[in-house]
Amino acid sequence: MVHEQVSDPTEGIDVLAGIGLYRSRGFVEIGPYPESESPDEYKPHWVFMERTLT
């Protein structure tokens, strides 16, 4: 299969609004988790978050 077009799934999404939504739902920022498969050079630019389930 040959793909003629590749799209960024986050295109057009307000990232800061998304982060605010997560924060409003109890998520907090954390450091990159060890299981992350993202390249190390990207990690400083990404936001990792978690929420304790109760």
Biopython code that builds the backbone (N, CA, C, O; Angstrom):
import numpy as np
from Bio.PDB.StructureBuilder import StructureBuilder

atoms = [
    (1, "MET", "N", (0.845, -1.174, 0.000)),
    (1, "MET", "CA", (0.000, 0.000, 0.000)),
    (1, "MET", "C", (0.892, 1.240, 0.000)),
    (1, "MET", "O", (1.846, 1.321, 0.774)),
    (2, "VAL", "N", (0.590, 2.182, -0.847)),
    (2, "VAL", "CA", (1.336, 3.430, -0.933)),
    (2, "VAL", "C", (0.424, 4.560, -0.483)),
    (2, "VAL", "O", (-0.700, 4.698, -0.964)),
    (3, "HIS", "N", (0.919, 5.358, 0.438)),
    (3, "HIS", "CA", (0.156, 6.509, 0.917)),
    (3, "HIS", "C", (0.625, 7.752, 0.168)),
    (3, "HIS", "O", (1.823, 8.020, 0.082)),
    (4, "GLU", "N", (-0.315, 8.498, -0.364)),
    (4, "GLU", "CA", (0.010, 9.713, -1.099)),
    (4, "GLU", "C", (-0.064, 10.945, -0.220)),
    (4, "GLU", "O", (0.405, 12.013, -0.615)),
    (5, "GLN", "N", (-0.639, 10.821, 0.959)),
    (5, "GLN", "CA", (-0.781, 11.965, 1.837)),
    (5, "GLN", "C", (-0.640, 11.509, 3.279)),
    (5, "GLN", "O", (-1.169, 10.464, 3.660)),
    (6, "VAL", "N", (0.070, 12.286, 4.076)),
    (6, "VAL", "CA", (0.210, 12.020, 5.501)),
    (6, "VAL", "C", (-0.268, 13.263, 6.228)),
    (6, "VAL", "O", (0.121, 14.376, 5.877)),
    (7, "SER", "N", (-1.101, 13.085, 7.229)),
    (7, "SER", "CA", (-1.632, 14.218, 7.987)),
    (7, "SER", "C", (-1.213, 14.130, 9.432)),
    (7, "SER", "O", (-1.043, 13.040, 9.979)),
    (8, "ASP", "N", (-1.047, 15.295, 10.052)),
    (8, "ASP", "CA", (-0.763, 15.386, 11.472)),
    (8, "ASP", "C", (-2.103, 15.344, 12.197)),
    (8, "ASP", "O", (-2.930, 16.234, 12.000)),
    (9, "PRO", "N", (-2.339, 14.324, 13.036)),
    (9, "PRO", "CA", (-3.644, 14.218, 13.695)),
    (9, "PRO", "C", (-3.926, 15.361, 14.663)),
    (9, "PRO", "O", (-5.075, 15.564, 15.053)),
    (10, "THR", "N", (-2.889, 16.119, 15.061)),
    (10, "THR", "CA", (-3.108, 17.237, 15.980)),
    (10, "THR", "C", (-3.258, 18.560, 15.238)),
    (10, "THR", "O", (-3.415, 19.608, 15.865)),
    (11, "GLU", "N", (-3.212, 18.521, 13.927)),
    (11, "GLU", "CA", (-3.329, 19.750, 13.150)),
    (11, "GLU", "C", (-4.661, 20.434, 13.444)),
    (11, "GLU", "O", (-5.720, 19.812, 13.374)),
    (12, "GLY", "N", (-4.593, 21.703, 13.768)),
    (12, "GLY", "CA", (-5.800, 22.460, 14.043)),
    (12, "GLY", "C", (-6.289, 22.369, 15.476)),
    (12, "GLY", "O", (-7.258, 23.036, 15.839)),
    (13, "ILE", "N", (-5.642, 21.562, 16.291)),
    (13, "ILE", "CA", (-6.040, 21.421, 17.688)),
    (13, "ILE", "C", (-5.259, 22.427, 18.521)),
    (13, "ILE", "O", (-4.045, 22.558, 18.359)),
    (14, "ASP", "N", (-5.942, 23.135, 19.406)),
    (14, "ASP", "CA", (-5.288, 24.070, 20.315)),
    (14, "ASP", "C", (-4.688, 23.253, 21.461)),
    (14, "ASP", "O", (-5.394, 22.836, 22.379)),
    (15, "VAL", "N", (-3.396, 23.037, 21.392)),
    (15, "VAL", "CA", (-2.720, 22.164, 22.359)),
    (15, "VAL", "C", (-2.834, 22.719, 23.776)),
    (15, "VAL", "O", (-3.057, 21.961, 24.720)),
    (16, "LEU", "N", (-2.683, 24.030, 23.933)),
    (16, "LEU", "CA", (-2.772, 24.601, 25.280)),
    (16, "LEU", "C", (-4.173, 24.429, 25.856)),
    (16, "LEU", "O", (-4.320, 24.211, 27.058)),
    (17, "ALA", "N", (-5.189, 24.521, 25.029)),
    (17, "ALA", "CA", (-6.554, 24.283, 25.503)),
    (17, "ALA", "C", (-6.710, 22.828, 25.924)),
    (17, "ALA", "O", (-7.375, 22.534, 26.918)),
    (18, "GLY", "N", (-6.102, 21.921, 25.175)),
    (18, "GLY", "CA", (-6.166, 20.507, 25.526)),
    (18, "GLY", "C", (-5.495, 20.221, 26.852)),
    (18, "GLY", "O", (-6.024, 19.473, 27.674)),
    (19, "ILE", "N", (-4.326, 20.816, 27.063)),
    (19, "ILE", "CA", (-3.616, 20.644, 28.336)),
    (19, "ILE", "C", (-4.455, 21.213, 29.469)),
    (19, "ILE", "O", (-4.537, 20.618, 30.543)),
    (20, "GLY", "N", (-5.080, 22.368, 29.233)),
    (20, "GLY", "CA", (-5.955, 22.963, 30.246)),
    (20, "GLY", "C", (-7.127, 22.055, 30.585)),
    (20, "GLY", "O", (-7.522, 21.949, 31.746)),
    (21, "LEU", "N", (-7.677, 21.406, 29.577)),
    (21, "LEU", "CA", (-8.783, 20.478, 29.813)),
    (21, "LEU", "C", (-8.332, 19.323, 30.702)),
    (21, "LEU", "O", (-9.024, 18.955, 31.651)),
    (22, "TYR", "N", (-7.170, 18.757, 30.390)),
    (22, "TYR", "CA", (-6.658, 17.666, 31.228)),
    (22, "TYR", "C", (-6.434, 18.139, 32.661)),
    (22, "TYR", "O", (-6.799, 17.446, 33.611)),
    (23, "ARG", "N", (-5.827, 19.331, 32.820)),
    (23, "ARG", "CA", (-5.598, 19.867, 34.168)),
    (23, "ARG", "C", (-6.916, 20.043, 34.911)),
    (23, "ARG", "O", (-7.002, 19.749, 36.104)),
    (24, "SER", "N", (-7.942, 20.519, 34.214)),
    (24, "SER", "CA", (-9.246, 20.734, 34.861)),
    (24, "SER", "C", (-9.882, 19.422, 35.298)),
    (24, "SER", "O", (-10.795, 19.423, 36.123)),
    (25, "ARG", "N", (-9.419, 18.323, 34.765)),
    (25, "ARG", "CA", (-9.936, 16.999, 35.120)),
    (25, "ARG", "C", (-9.036, 16.268, 36.112)),
    (25, "ARG", "O", (-9.200, 15.071, 36.348)),
    (26, "GLY", "N", (-8.068, 17.011, 36.700)),
    (26, "GLY", "CA", (-7.254, 16.431, 37.763)),
    (26, "GLY", "C", (-5.914, 15.862, 37.329)),
    (26, "GLY", "O", (-5.203, 15.289, 38.153)),
    (27, "PHE", "N", (-5.547, 16.003, 36.062)),
    (27, "PHE", "CA", (-4.243, 15.526, 35.604)),
    (27, "PHE", "C", (-3.166, 16.512, 36.025)),
    (27, "PHE", "O", (-3.405, 17.719, 36.076)),
    (28, "VAL", "N", (-1.985, 15.999, 36.326)),
    (28, "VAL", "CA", (-0.828, 16.826, 36.668)),
    (28, "VAL", "C", (0.332, 16.437, 35.757)),
    (28, "VAL", "O", (0.429, 15.301, 35.294)),
    (29, "GLU", "N", (1.203, 17.407, 35.515)),
    (29, "GLU", "CA", (2.376, 17.126, 34.679)),
    (29, "GLU", "C", (3.379, 16.298, 35.450)),
    (29, "GLU", "O", (3.583, 16.488, 36.649)),
    (30, "ILE", "N", (3.999, 15.378, 34.742)),
    (30, "ILE", "CA", (5.040, 14.526, 35.307)),
    (30, "ILE", "C", (6.209, 14.514, 34.319)),
    (30, "ILE", "O", (6.087, 15.018, 33.202)),
    (31, "GLY", "N", (7.309, 13.953, 34.722)),
    (31, "GLY", "CA", (8.426, 13.771, 33.803)),
    (31, "GLY", "C", (8.119, 12.640, 32.832)),
    (31, "GLY", "O", (7.168, 11.884, 33.028)),
    (32, "PRO", "N", (8.921, 12.530, 31.795)),
    (32, "PRO", "CA", (8.706, 11.424, 30.842)),
    (32, "PRO", "C", (8.783, 10.083, 31.561)),
    (32, "PRO", "O", (9.665, 9.862, 32.392)),
    (33, "TYR", "N", (7.869, 9.206, 31.241)),
    (33, "TYR", "CA", (7.878, 7.901, 31.878)),
    (33, "TYR", "C", (8.786, 6.951, 31.100)),
    (33, "TYR", "O", (8.908, 7.077, 29.881)),
    (34, "PRO", "N", (9.424, 6.005, 31.784)),
    (34, "PRO", "CA", (10.418, 5.129, 31.155)),
    (34, "PRO", "C", (9.875, 4.312, 29.986)),
    (34, "PRO", "O", (10.624, 3.970, 29.071)),
    (35, "GLU", "N", (8.575, 3.997, 30.007)),
    (35, "GLU", "CA", (7.995, 3.175, 28.951)),
    (35, "GLU", "C", (7.753, 3.950, 27.658)),
    (35, "GLU", "O", (7.414, 3.360, 26.632)),
    (36, "SER", "N", (7.925, 5.257, 27.708)),
    (36, "SER", "CA", (7.673, 6.087, 26.527)),
    (36, "SER", "C", (8.621, 5.700, 25.403)),
    (36, "SER", "O", (9.830, 5.581, 25.601)),
    (37, "GLU", "N", (8.053, 5.507, 24.228)),
    (37, "GLU", "CA", (8.865, 5.142, 23.074)),
    (37, "GLU", "C", (9.273, 6.362, 22.259)),
    (37, "GLU", "O", (9.846, 6.225, 21.178)),
    (38, "SER", "N", (8.979, 7.562, 22.776)),
    (38, "SER", "CA", (9.355, 8.770, 22.045)),
    (38, "SER", "C", (10.868, 8.969, 22.131)),
    (38, "SER", "O", (11.480, 8.652, 23.151)),
    (39, "PRO", "N", (11.470, 9.492, 21.061)),
    (39, "PRO", "CA", (12.913, 9.746, 21.084)),
    (39, "PRO", "C", (13.270, 10.746, 22.184)),
    (39, "PRO", "O", (12.521, 11.689, 22.439)),
    (40, "ASP", "N", (14.396, 10.539, 22.821)),
    (40, "ASP", "CA", (14.818, 11.397, 23.928)),
    (40, "ASP", "C", (14.875, 12.871, 23.539)),
    (40, "ASP", "O", (14.584, 13.734, 24.367)),
    (41, "GLU", "N", (15.243, 13.174, 22.298)),
    (41, "GLU", "CA", (15.357, 14.582, 21.904)),
    (41, "GLU", "C", (13.994, 15.277, 21.818)),
    (41, "GLU", "O", (13.935, 16.506, 21.823)),
    (42, "TYR", "N", (12.901, 14.516, 21.740)),
    (42, "TYR", "CA", (11.561, 15.103, 21.697)),
    (42, "TYR", "C", (10.980, 15.329, 23.083)),
    (42, "TYR", "O", (10.154, 16.222, 23.269)),
    (43, "LYS", "N", (11.395, 14.541, 24.048)),
    (43, "LYS", "CA", (10.782, 14.546, 25.373)),
    (43, "LYS", "C", (10.736, 15.925, 26.042)),
    (43, "LYS", "O", (9.747, 16.219, 26.713)),
    (44, "PRO", "N", (11.750, 16.786, 25.896)),
    (44, "PRO", "CA", (11.650, 18.108, 26.531)),
    (44, "PRO", "C", (10.536, 18.974, 25.951)),
    (44, "PRO", "O", (10.119, 19.946, 26.582)),
    (45, "HIS", "N", (10.058, 18.642, 24.783)),
    (45, "HIS", "CA", (9.032, 19.440, 24.114)),
    (45, "HIS", "C", (7.628, 18.850, 24.279)),
    (45, "HIS", "O", (6.652, 19.462, 23.846)),
    (46, "TRP", "N", (7.518, 17.699, 24.884)),
    (46, "TRP", "CA", (6.236, 17.024, 25.054)),
    (46, "TRP", "C", (5.771, 17.175, 26.496)),
    (46, "TRP", "O", (6.581, 17.400, 27.395)),
    (47, "VAL", "N", (4.487, 17.054, 26.712)),
    (47, "VAL", "CA", (3.917, 17.136, 28.056)),
    (47, "VAL", "C", (3.415, 15.746, 28.436)),
    (47, "VAL", "O", (2.586, 15.156, 27.743)),
    (48, "PHE", "N", (3.928, 15.243, 29.535)),
    (48, "PHE", "CA", (3.484, 13.959, 30.071)),
    (48, "PHE", "C", (2.620, 14.252, 31.289)),
    (48, "PHE", "O", (2.994, 15.059, 32.139)),
    (49, "MET", "N", (1.481, 13.607, 31.373)),
    (49, "MET", "CA", (0.555, 13.873, 32.474)),
    (49, "MET", "C", (0.016, 12.552, 33.025)),
    (49, "MET", "O", (0.008, 11.522, 32.352)),
    (50, "GLU", "N", (-0.434, 12.630, 34.280)),
    (50, "GLU", "CA", (-1.058, 11.471, 34.905)),
    (50, "GLU", "C", (-2.148, 11.933, 35.858)),
    (50, "GLU", "O", (-2.195, 13.093, 36.268)),
    (51, "ARG", "N", (-3.006, 11.012, 36.192)),
    (51, "ARG", "CA", (-4.085, 11.282, 37.156)),
    (51, "ARG", "C", (-4.245, 10.054, 38.013)),
    (51, "ARG", "O", (-4.258, 8.929, 37.513)),
    (52, "THR", "N", (-4.367, 10.271, 39.302)),
    (52, "THR", "CA", (-4.615, 9.168, 40.221)),
    (52, "THR", "C", (-6.097, 8.837, 40.180)),
    (52, "THR", "O", (-6.947, 9.713, 40.338)),
    (53, "LEU", "N", (-6.394, 7.572, 39.967)),
    (53, "LEU", "CA", (-7.782, 7.129, 39.914)),
    (53, "LEU", "C", (-8.247, 6.752, 41.312)),
    (53, "LEU", "O", (-7.607, 5.951, 41.993)),
    (54, "THR", "N", (-9.347, 7.325, 41.730)),
    (54, "THR", "CA", (-9.865, 7.024, 43.076)),
    (54, "THR", "C", (-11.318, 6.653, 43.003)),
    (54, "THR", "O", (-11.935, 6.366, 44.029)),
]
sb = StructureBuilder()
sb.init_structure("model")
sb.init_model(0)
sb.init_chain("A")
sb.init_seg("    ")
for serial, (resi, resn, name, xyz) in enumerate(atoms, 1):
    if name == "N":
        sb.init_residue(resn, " ", resi, " ")
    sb.init_atom(name, np.array(xyz, "f"), 0.0, 1.0, " ", f" {name:<3s}", serial, name[0])
structure = sb.get_structure()
